[in-house]
């Protein structure tokens, strides 16, 4: 359920087993995941700095990279910013 859909997103979060997000929706979805105690899965498909910062800022249980080079970039980022 996209946050911008103006549906009862919080109700959907309460019923969910896991939350999935990417790009600009990660910060708000991570906040809801923390608040409701839900695991968060983040899909990462670019190397823009916010991708890693947002993914690392909270409740991320699993990061899914779209390529091996994305995984390598993430490993470099997290080696520098644990």
Phi, psi and omega in degrees: 000112178295137180302323182287354181290349180060025174271177179283078184298319180299323177295319177295322179297317180301325182275344186283151173273329182209150176252142182236133182208168172200167177052226189289350180274351184299312182302314181290322179292321177297320178298315177295321179300315178298313183297325182257004178065037181254143174291149182241132174249128181244126176269123183245121181223018170209165184256021176296139185308319178302332179304310182283320180299312181294320181295326185274353190277002184193239197270021186294117178269332183209132172250129180250118180261143183277357182197164177292326179292328175294319177299316180297318178297320178295319178298320177296317180299311185285340173290326181275325181235079184293000000 
